[in-house]
């Protein structure tokens, strides 16, 4: 009797470089490396990353499909400038998702999770940010994500990452205008409150502390945008 042959396995595709480029650009967007309105050129990014143009082109295409970046009429790729309404919309989604992740973190965090949260909070507080608002934005993101990872809910984590990428450049402009020390000072109490709530297994308090932190950022951006709009109107008068 003839033994039927198994179908050969498909070769593994090596997309490691493409994924690394995609992740690096996303992280830099979340941390404010790129500014609202900035045009991103494939060749310049490829030169900075030390790669060919192909993985950069594919990463930018993916980010435009995800509506993280804008495609202009002349086919350039641009970092969007978020209106106060769009920024508030993203923050509303963040409050729902991140509030629940903080609530779950208070219920599920183990000793290793708590140690990572404490370490991230200390790094945020110790960051020498007098002339580097980008560092503060990065440390703030690391603190928040240490909390969300402690929720052990990967589905919600996958939902929150794109929102940080979309609002990162606009958040940086806010941090840059208000000054890192002022932002750092205003974030200290909400950060302390959420850490203490998670350590005390007070889920509702952890949820409300994160929501309050995000809401304050949304309100500050609204004031920042109104101030910028008023300045533009005076300049054009």
N, C-alpha and C positions, 0 to 999 in steps of 0.2 A: 504494500500500500504506500502510495506516495504521500509524504508528509508536506503539508502546505507550508510555504515559507512566510514568515512574519514580515510585515511591511517595515522597511528600514526606518530607524528613528530620524527625524529631521535634525539637521545640524543646528547647534546652538548659535544664535546670533549674538555677536559681541557688541552691545550698545552701551558699554560702560562709559566711554568717553562722551558720547552724546548726553547720557544721563547726568554726568558730572558737570558738563557745561550748562545744562538746563537748571540743575540745582544751584550752581554757583550764581547764575544770573538772578534766579528767584530770591536767593538769600540776600544778594546785594540790593535788590529792589526793596525787600522787607526792611533792610537796615538803612535805607535812605542814601545808598551809594549813587543812585541816579536821581536827578531832579525832575520835578514836574515840568513838562514841556520839552524836555531834552530829547533830541533825535539820536537814536542808537544806530550806529553804522556797523555792519557786519565785519568789515575788514579791521576796523579799530578794535572791536571786542576780541576778534580772533588773535590780533597781535598781543593784546593785554593778557589773554588766557594762554597764549602759546600753542594754539591749535590751528587747524585749517579752517576755512570759512564754512565748510559744510555743516559741522555740528552746531555752530553758532546760528547759521541760517535756519536750521531745523528747530532749534530752541526758541528763536524769536517767533517763528511761525506758530509754534505750539502756544506761546504766551499770548499771541494775538487772538488765536482761536478761543483761549480761556478768558479773553477780554481783560487781561492784565495790562497789555500794551495796545495802543491804537495804531491802526494802519491808515496813513494819510492818503489823500487822493493821488499823490504822486508816488505812492507805494513805499514811502519811508515809514519807519517804525518809530513811534514817539511814546514817551512816558506821559500818561494822561495827567491833566490838572483836574483834581476832583472839585466839583462844586460843593458848597456846604450841604446841599440836599443829598448828593451822592455819598459824601463822607458820612453823614448822619445815618443814611440807609445801611451802609456797611457796618457802622458802629451798632446799629440796632440788631443786626444779625449776629455780631460778635457778642453782644450782651446776652442773647438767648443761648448761644452755643457755649461761650466761655463761662457764663454763669453756671451752667449745668456741669461743665467739666470741673469747675472749682468745687461744686457740691459733691460730685462723685469722688474727687480727690480727698475731701474730708472724710469720706466713708471708707476709702480703699487704700490710702497711702500707707506704705510700710516704712520701716526705719530707713531703708536706703533712699526711698522717695523723699522723706522728710529731710534727710541729710543733703540731698541735691537742691531742694528748695531753699534751705538755709544758706547753702553755699552761693547759690545764684543771687539771693537777696543781699548777702554780704558783698558780693562783687559789684552789684548795682550801687550799693551805698559807698563803696570804696573807689569807684571809678573816678579817675582824675579827668573831669569833663570840662574844665574851664574853657578850653578851646577846641573841644571835640564833641559836638552834639551827636555825631554819628556813633561814637562809642557808647554814649548813654542810651541811644535808641537800641543798639545791639544788646546791651546788658538788660534793658527792660524786656526785650523779646525773650531773652534766655530765661529770665525770671518767670515770666508768664508761662512759657512752654514747659518749664520744670514742674509747674503746678498741673498743667493739663496732662502731661505724661503720667503723673501720679494717679490720674483718673482711670488709667488702663482701659481706655475706650478708643481704639484706633479709628473707628468709623467717624466719630466726631472730630478727632484730630485731623483727619484728612479733609474735613470740611472747613476747619478754621485756618489752615495754612494759607490757602489762596486769598483769604480776606486780608491777612497781614501783608501779603505781597502787594495787593492792590492799593492799600492805604499807606504803605511804608514811605514812599517819596513825599506825599503830602504831610504825613506826620513829621517827617524830618524838617520841612519848612517851618512847621509850628515850633518844634524844639529849637530850631536855629533862631527864630525871631524872639521867643520868650526868654531864651538863655537856658543853658543846661542846668545851672544851679537852681533856678526857679522851678524848672520842671522836676528836678530831682527832689527838691524840698516838698513840692506838692504831692509827689507820689509816695513819700515815705510813710505817711499814716495809712493810706489804703493798703500798701504792701504789708505793713506790720499787722494790720487787721486781718488780712486774709491768711497770713502765716499762722497767727495765733488761733484763728478759727479752725484751720486745718489740723493743727496740733491738738486742739481741744475736741476734735470730732464734731464741731458745730457746723453742720452742712449748710444750713440756711444762712448763717452769718458769712460763711466763706463765699457763697453765691452772691450775696448782696454787696460784699466788699469789692469783688471783681466788677460787678455791674456799676458800682459807684465810680470806680477808677476809669472805666471805659466812657461812661457818661460825661465825666469831667473833661476828658480829652475831646469828645465830640463838641461840647459847649465851647471849649477854648478855640477849636478850629473855626467854629462859626464866627466868633469875635475876630479872630485873625483874618478871615476872609473879608469880613465887612470892613475892617481897617484897611486892608489892601485895596479894596474896591473904592473906598473913599479917597485914598491917595491917588489912584489912577484917574478918578474923576477930577480932582483938583489939578492934576498935571495936564489934563486935556482941556481944562477951562481956559 
